[in-house]
């Protein structure tokens, strides 16, 4: 983004993350969309990954 002169923070959520990935972002970073979503961290992370079609890197298993 800086190469095109954009130097402002970009809010990354399930609406903007797919656009950023389509534009070439390969490491989306999101804090508020995950930790302040109000649905729990795991659910918010799944929602964000689903929006950008990523497979989970971590699978939780019950013991």
Secondary structure, DSSP 4 states (H G I P E B T S, - for coil): -GGGT--S----STTTHHHHHHTT-SS---SHHHHTSSS-HHHHHHHHHHHTTPPPS------
